[in-house]
Amino acid sequence: MVAQTSQPQLARRAVAWDNGLLQMAYVLIAARALGLDAGPMAGFNRDLLDAEFFPDGQFVAQYLVNFGYSDDTKTWHRRAGASAVTTCPCRPDPRHPAAEPR
């Protein structure tokens, strides 16, 4: 027999899942700030991983993340991101000439 899950339980689970993803983002940012390379991976066999590492079913995997130091001679260099002015023109950078009072 399949256990029925109430709506509040589903909502709590969804919020917990989203919070877990946010925490993973913080860990990735912290690792990169410390000079580590971090590679989050999706598309793995979650059931197999959960059975191996969490056999009691209390926890589930969301993503796999590898941490370490890469060999800069064998990896792609990241491009610079878009500037804040380009990304969000609704709030211009105060240093940008267009932001000066008229």
Buried (B, 14 or more C-beta within 10 A) or exposed (E): EEEEEEEEEEEEEEEEEEEBEEEBEEBBEEBEEEEBBBEBEEEEEBEEEBEEEEEEEEEEBBBEEEEEEEEEEEEEEEEEEEEEBEEEEEEBBEEEEEEEEE
